Amino acid sequence: MTVASTAEQQTATAASISDASQGRPPMDKIIVAIHGIGSQLRSDTIRSVARRFGDRASPPLPVMPLGYFNLGSAAAVRISRLDAKPADALSRIGFAEVYWADIPGQVVKANDTLEETKAWGHTVVSRAESQYRKEVPNGNLKAEDFQLGTGIVDEIVETVGVLESLLAVLARMGIFKFELAPLLRDYVGDVQLVTDFPYYRDKILHRFHSALAQVVATFQQACPGGDPEIYIVAHSEGTVISFLGLLEALSGRPIVDPDNPSGAPVDDGWIHYVRGYMTIGSPIDKHIVLWPALWQGLQLKSSCSGQQVLFGDSKAPRLTLAQQIKWRNYYDFGDPIGFKLDSAMGFLKESGCAAFEFGSKHDHGFSRYWLPGKAHNDYWNDSEVFGHFIDDVVLPDPTVQPKVPASNRLVDRVSLAIPYVASLLLHVAAVFLLYKGVTQAGAAFDRLPLQILLMSGLLMGITAAARLPRLVHTAGRRWHLAATLAFLIGAVPFFHWLPSGPADFLGGPLTQLFSVSAGGSELAVRLALVGAAALIALSGWLLPRRPNWGRRCLVGAGTAVIAFIVVSRLLGGDSATAPPAWPVLLAGAAFLYLWWLGILIFDLSFIWHRYIRRSVAVDTMRQWKRGHDARPNSKMGLGAPDSPLSPPSAKAAG
């Protein structure tokens, strides 16, 4: 799609502003929104932003339809205004949007450009390994450690696919609707275009620069003699695009349409009017660490002189900004894409860029949203997050201290627990169906709920004990200790409280492997059960650390033990009196599927909490650039990078 004539767009948008501005005070501020990943409705992002501003009115302004903010063509710009009272500061604010979803949308539709998610993920791991070998030549990580990373990528993609099927069932039942797999595919697809395809990246960036230039030209045409204050609100991958666009404008890099490389570059004078920058759910840090080439060649060295920011020679500055751009970042700990931006702060410092007012006190992290993953889009409904940006940057009141979005302790605990509880419930369901099949085949048990609970706890303990050592670097022993503790939490109650009848039913066949008698003492039976469980869990300690291998061996070993017990008890007698086998077979198949799904969710939860929520992956790669390996942080227990003073020979943990 080619960009329409700028003059035509300016005429159309200026007329719409003129019509909408009758009887209102002139504008002096413009909020420009840029959306994130995936398929997007035109004008939907700016409507969401305008709604949060409209909530500030008393009474709150009505939610406007999309047509009120309609852009026309994808490359066009329209500035809309809220129907606020003339005395209200909101009446002086215009709203515009940078829309770019049509560019990746066309690529996705063609289906002949983007790489499959697993294959592309493998290239990311390969680049990380190459960076490690270059930056830490004498490091402790081996090739198999990076193979673990490749396996984890496969595990994430596979798990998301399975979860999408499960979520589709829940959606049809009217219980809950959340499209997880499209979120991953959209994110990976958009990241590929921005990071690995220069043509499409330049096309998207040209759209961004053109839109900002149109905003300024349209404002000046509608409000002669005035200068706008521009505030950019960006979400998800839109934060990467907007940050790159801001840096290009600051460095004076000429921006031309890649479809017309001989054409005139976009006027970058809009950068003089940018006063604020809001990022939500931003993956900028990941892009700085994983794709350093994106940020090279930018002339960003500058200095502050009073409120002014000077670029180039102080005697004859290349660019002068009236003041620093007030940058505020917001991220929820449950967001798998957005996180803190300390790498961005480090990049600006290393580049000598003084254009942004952005430090650790401006990087706001919190736990406010209940569901992991879904948190990536929940910012749009959070009036406190937008309220802080409005009070701190857009409409500051010197007499009022902006209220920083606070964490909800209950939300934090529940959000952390939800995926593990989901995994536990799948283990319970698996055991329940297995018991159901066995009882249908003729076995009788008393105190069945207690048995199911104890067996589920043991099965969950086996899963955790087998998986933890496979999902981390195991040079030390702390994860083996954690795995042992997880196993004991499930095994000890099972050993002590399982009723004698079920214990004999389950453990009797195992004792026969070592004794000619028809059974054994109650202690021997219980020890045999726990011993068999321990042997199953050890599969995660002994085999090569490839997640899919370990999962298959874990399920295979568990299946062999359970099949031996069930077959020995139910099908080992006289064939004339033996109960039908089909209930057990069906229950066994359901057990295996639910257990396998529970393992997948446990793995994904741990990977997300450790490598993403705790930022171990990005922090570790950041340390590689300094020539350091990473080592365990004994205080946090989930892994953290070396301090800058740590020797390069420190053991790696990530």
N, C-alpha and C positions, 0 to 999 in steps of 0.2 A: 504494500500500500504506500503510495507516495503522499507526501505532505501537501495539503492544499495551499493555495496562495495565501500568504500571510496578510496581505492587504485585504483580501476578501474576508478572512476570519476577523480581522480587526474591525471592519465595518459592521459585520453582523453582531459581534459581541458588544461593540460600543453602543449600537442602537438598543440592545436589550438592557444595558445598564441605564441608558438615558430614560427609557420607558419606566423602569422599575424604581427610579430614583426621584420621581416627582413627589414633592412635599417632604422629602427626607433630607437630613443633613448630608453633606458630602462624605464620601468614604475617605478613610485614611489608613486602614489596615486591610490586608487581603490574606486569607488563609488558603494555602495551596496544599491539597492532599494528593498523595501518591500511593496507590494501592500496592498490595503484596502479590503473593503467588496465586497461580491458578486462574480459572475462568472467572471473570468479574463482569457485573452489570455496569454499564456506563452510568456515571453519576452516583452510583451507590456509595462509594467511599466518601465523597464530599458530603452527601446527605447524612451519613453517619456522624461525620465531624460536626456539621451544622446542627444536628440534633443535640449533641453534647453542649454546644454553645447555647442553643435555644433553651436548654434546661436551666440556664442561669437566670433567665427572665422570671419575673413574678407577675402573673402566673407563668409557668413554662409555655413556650411557644409550641404550636402544634407541629407534628411531624409532617413534613411536606412530601408529596409524591415525587417520584423520580423525574417526571416531566418538568417539574419546577426548576431542576438543575440541569436539564437536558443539554448535552454537549453538541449534538449534531454529529458531525463526522468525528472519528476517533482522534484525529490530530487537532481538532478545533479546541478553543478555550472559551468558556463563558463564565462571567463573573456574576454570581447571584447574591441576593441580600435577604436577610431575615426580615420578616414583617414585625419589627420591634418598634416600641414607642420612640418618638424622636429624641426624647431625653435620655434614653437608654444607650449606653456605650455600644451595645450590640448593633445598633442601627448604623454605626459607622464602619461596620466590618463587611467585607465582601468575601465570597467563597468560590474557589475554582479548583479544578482537578487536572492532574496529569494522568491520562489514560494510556496504558501501553499493553494491556492484556491481548489486544488483537494481534500483536507481533508474534509472541510465542504460540498463540492460538492457531495461526496459520501454519506454523511449523508442525505443531502436534497433528493438525488435520492432514497435512501432507504425509506424515508418518514415514519419512525417508531421511531424516536428519539426526534426530536425537538417539543417543545410545540407550540400550536397555538398562534398567536401574542397577541390577547386580553387576553387570559388566562395567558400568561407569563407576560404581562404588569401588570395584577392584582397582581402577586406575587411581582413585584418590588414595587408597592405601599404598599403592606402589609409589606414588609421588611422595607420600609421607616417609616411606622407607628410604627413598633416594635423598630426601632432605636430611634425614637422620645420619645416613652414611657420610654425607658431606659435612654437616655441622659437628657431629660427634664421631670422628673416625675411630676412636678407641672405645666406643660405647659397649655396653653389656647386652643390648638387645640383639637377638639372633634372628635368622630368617624365619624360624618357626614362630617367633613372637608376632611378626607381621602376618604370617599365615593365619594366626589367631584373629587378627583384625579382618582379614578377608572372610574368614568363617563367620565372624560376627555380622558383617555386612549381609551375607547370605541369610543368616538367621533373622535379622531384622526384616528383610524383604519377605521372607517366607512367613514369618509371624504376622506381619501386617496383612498379608493376603488372607490368612486363616481368620484373623480377627474381623476382617471386612465381611466375610461370609457370616460370621456370628452376629455382627452388628446389623447386617441386612435382615436376619431373622427377627432380631429385637425390633427393628424399625417396622417390619410388617405386622408385628404384634401390637404396635402402638406404644411400646414401652419407652424406647429411646432411639434417637436418630443422630448418628454422627458418622460422616464419611471419612474414615481414617486413611484408607488406601489412596483415594484421590488426593488427599492432602500430601502424602508422601510423593506420589507421582508428579503432582504439580510442582512441588518444591524442588525435586530433583531435576525436572525438566527445565524450570526457569533458571535454576542455578547453572545448569549446563550452558544455556544460551548466554548468560551473563559472563561466565568465567572462561568458557572454552571456545566460543564462537565469536571472533572479533567483529564480523560483519553484523550479526544480530545485536551484539552489545553496543556497537556504534549507532545502530539504528534506534535502539531504545534510548540511548543517551541523547541522540539528536532530538528525539521526541521531547525529552525532559527539558533540554535547553530551549527548544523552540517554544514550548508551552510557557516557560517563565518569561521569555522575551515578549510573547504575546500578552501576557498578563500586564507587564509594565506598559507596553504600547497602548493597550486597550484602556488602562486606567488613565494614562496621560491624555488620551483622546477624549475620554468622558469627563475628566476633571482637569481641564487645562491649568497649568501652573502648579499643580500639586505633585508630590512625590509619595508613592505608596510605601508602607511598611509591610514587608512580606514575611509570613511565618509558614514554614513548611512542616507538614505533618505527614510522616512516612511510616509505613507498616511493612514488616517482614522483608522480602527481597527488595521492596521499594526503598528501604533504607539504604541498601547497598547502591542502588542506582542513583538515588538523590545525593548520597555522600560523594560518590565518584563525580557526579555532575557539579557539585559545589567545589570540589577540589580542582576540577578542570577549569572552572571559571576563575578560581583564585589564582591558578598558575598561568592563566592567559593562553591555554591551549586552544587553537582554533578548532571549531566544531563544524563539520560539513555533513551533509546528507550522504551516506555511503552509496545511495542510488544515483547521486549527482555530485561526484567528488570534485568536479571543476566549478561547482557553484560557489556562491559567496558564503562565508562562514556565518553562523548565527551570532547576532549581537549579544555579547556577554555582559552588557552593562547592567543587567538585572541583578548581578551579584551585589551591587552597591546598596540595594534596597532590602536585602535579607536581614532581618533582625532576630528571628528565632527559628529554632529547629527542634522538632519533637520526633523521637524515634520510639516505636513500640514493637516489641517482638523482633528485635533486630539481630541478624546473624553477621553483622559487620566484622566482629572479631574473628569468626571462623574464616571469612574470606581473606582477611589480612594474613592469617597464619598459613592457610592452605594454598592461597594463590598470590604470593608476594609480587609477581610480575604485574598484576593489575595496578599496583600503587607506585610503580617506578616511573621516573622521568617527569615527575611533577615538581614544578618550581614553587615551593611553598614557604621558603624562608621569609620570615616577617618579624616585625617587632611592634610592641605597643608604645605609643607616645600619647599619654593621657588616655583619652577614650579612643583615639584613632589607631588603626592598624595599618602599618606601612609595609608594602612588599617591594623588594628590590633595594636599590641604593637609597639610603635615607636622604641624600642630597637631591636625588631626582627619582622619587619612588615610582615604580611601574604601576602600582595600584594602591589606592588609599580607601580604606573603609571607615565610615564615620564612627563605628564602634564594633566591638566583638559580637559575633553571632552567639546568642544564648542557646546552647544545646542542652536538652534534657532527655535522658534515656529512661525508659520504663520497661521492666521485664518481670514476669511472674516466674517463680521457681518451677512451676509445672509446665512451662512452655518449652517444648523440645527443640525449638528453632531459635528463639530469642534468648539472649543472656546479657551478662554484664559486658561492658565495652572497655576493659582496661587495656586491651591490645590497641584499640583505637587511640586511647590517651597516649600510650607509649609511642605509637606511630607519629602522632602530631608533635610530640616532644622531640623525637629523633629528627623529624623533618624541619624543626624550627618554626612550625606554623603556630602563630598566635591569633589566628582568625576566630577561634572558638572559645567561648567561656564554657569550659567543660572539664570538670575534675571529678574526683570520687564522690563528692557531696552532691553532684548533679546526676549520678548514676543510681537510679532508684530500683532496687529489687525488693520483691515482696511475695507473700503467698496469699492470694485473694480469691483464686478460682478453684473450684472443687475438682474438676475432672482433668487429669493429665492429658496433654495433647490438645484437647478442646480449648485449653487456656490460651492457645496462640491467637484465637479470634475473640476472646472474651474482653479484651481491652475496649472494644467499641461500645460495650454496654456499661463501662465503669465511669461514672460521672466524677468520682474522686480523682482518678488519674488525669482526666482532661481538666478538671477543676484546678488541680495543682499547676498545670502548664499555663492555664489562662491567668491565674492569680500571680504566678511567678514571672511570666514572660510577656503574655499578650496584653493583659490589662492589670498591671501591677498597682497595688495600693500601698504606699509607704507606711501606712498606719496598720496594715494587716499582714500578719505572718502567714505565708502560704502553708496550707496543711499538706504535709507529705503523705502520700498513700501508705497506710500502715498495713502490716501483715495481720492476718487473722490466725491465731495460734491453732484453733480448732481446724480451720481449713488446711493449714500446713500439715498437721498430723494426719488428717483424713486423706488428703491428696497423696501423701507418701504411702499410706496404707492401702489405698484402693486397688492398685494392680496386684499386690500380694494377696489381698483378700480374695480377689477374683481368681487367682491361681489356686488358693486354698479351697474355694468353693468348687472348682472343677475337680480337685482331688476328692472332695467329699462326694460329689456326684458320681465319680468313677467308682468309688468303693460301694456306694449305695446300689448302683446298677449291678455290680458283680455279686453282692449279697443277694439282691433280688433274684438274679438268675439261679444262684445256688439253692436258695430256698424253694424256688419253683421246681427245681429238680429233685426235691425230696428232703433236703437237709433242714433241720429245725434248730433255731437259736433262741436263747432268751436274752432279754435286755439288749435288743437289737440296736436301738439308738446309741447306747454307750459303745457298743462294738464298732459301729460305723465311725463314730467320732474318734476312737482310739486308733483304728486302722488308718483313717484319713490323716491323723497327725503323724503316724509313723511313715506313711507314704510321702507326705510333704517333707518330713525330715530327710528321707532318702533323696528326694529331688534336690533339696537345698545342699545337702552334703556332697552329692555327686556333681552338681553344676558349678558351685562357687569356685573350686580350684581350676575349672576349665575356662572361666571367663576373665581371668586375671593373669598377670605375670606372677609365677609362683616361685621366684628365687628365694623368698623367705618362707616363714611358717605361719604367719598370722592368718592367712586365708584357710590353711588346713585346720588351724584351731577353730576358726569361725565355722567351718564345715562340720567339725566334730561336735561343736556345741549345738548346731542346728539339728544334727542327728540325735543327740541325747535328749533334746527337748521333745522330740517325737517318740523316741524309743523308751525312755524311762516310764512315762505314764502307761504306755502300752504294756510294758513288762509287769508293772505292779497291779494294774487295775483290770486287765482283760479277764473276763470270767473264765473259770476253769474249763467249761464245756467247749467254748470256741477255741480256747488255747490248745486243747487236746486235738480238736478237729483240724486246726491249721498246722500244728507242730508235730503231730504224731507221725505223718509220713516222712518228715525230715529226720526224726530220730531213727526211723527204720533204716536209713542209709548207713547208720553207724552201729546198729544193734540188731540182733536176730529176733528180739522180742517184739511183740505186737505194739509196743509203745514205749513209754519211758516215764520217769518221774515228772511231776509237774514242773519242777525246776529245770530239768533237762529239756522239756518241751519248750518252755519260755526262752531258755538260752538258745535253743536251735532256731527259733523264730527271729530273735534279735540278731543272732549270728548271720543268718541268711540275709537279713536286711542290710547288715553291715557290709557283707560281700557285694551286694548289689550297689551300694553307695560307693564302694571302692573303685568301681569302674571309672568314676570321674577323676580318680587320682593316678591311675596307672597307664591309661592309654594316651597316645599323642593328643595334644591340646587343640583339637579341631572340634568346634561346637557340634556339628552334625554327627560326627563319629560318636562322640560321647552320648548324645541323646539317643541314637539308635542302639548303642550297646546297653545303655541304662534301661530302655524300654524292653529290649530283647532279654536281658538278664531277669528283669522283673517278671516278664511273661513266662519265661521258662520255669521259674520257681512257683508261680501261682498255678500254672498249668499242671505241674507235677503234683501239687497238693490236691487240686480239684479232681484230676483224673484218678489219683490214688483213692480218694474218698468216695467219689460218686460213681466211677465207672470201673472200679476194680473188682466188683463182686460178680455174682452169677448174672449172665446176660439176660436171663429170663426175668429177673426181678430188678434189673438195673433201671433207674429212672431215665427218661428221655434226655438226650444230650443237647438238643437244639436250644433250650433256654440258656444253658451254660455258654454255648458257643456265641449266641447273640449278645449275652451280657458281657462275655469276654471281649468281643469286638468293640462294644460301646466303652468298656473300661479302658481298653488300650487307646482309643481315640481321645477320650476325655483326659486321660493322664498325659498323653502326648501334647495336647493343647495346653494343659496346665503347666507343663515344662516349658513350652514356648513362651507363655506369658510370664513365667518366672524369669526366664532368661532376658526377655525384652525389658522387663521392669528393672532388673539389676543393671543391665547395660545402660539404660536411660539414666537411672539414678547416679551411677558411678561416673560414666564418661560424659554425660551431657549435663544433668542437673548440678553435679559437683564440679563440672567443667574440667575433669581430669585430662581429657583428650587435648583440649585446646591449651590448658596450662602446661602440659607436658611438652607439646610441640613448641610452645613459646620458649621453654627452657632450652630446647635443642638449639635455637638460634643463638643462645648465649654460650653454647658449647657444653652444656650440662645434661647429664642424664636426669631422670626423675627418681625419687626415692619415696618410700612410704612416709606419711605424716602420722606419727603415733597418736597425736591428739585427736585428729579427725577420724582416723581409721579407714577412710575411704580412698586414700591416696592423694597426694598433692605434690607439686613440683619441688625440686631442690631450691633452696635459697640461693641467691646469687653468689654467696660465699662458699657453697658446697663444692667439693672437688669434682672434676669430671668423672672420676672413677666410682662415684656413688652408685649404689645398686638401683636399677630401674624397677618401678612398681607398676607402671601403666600398661 
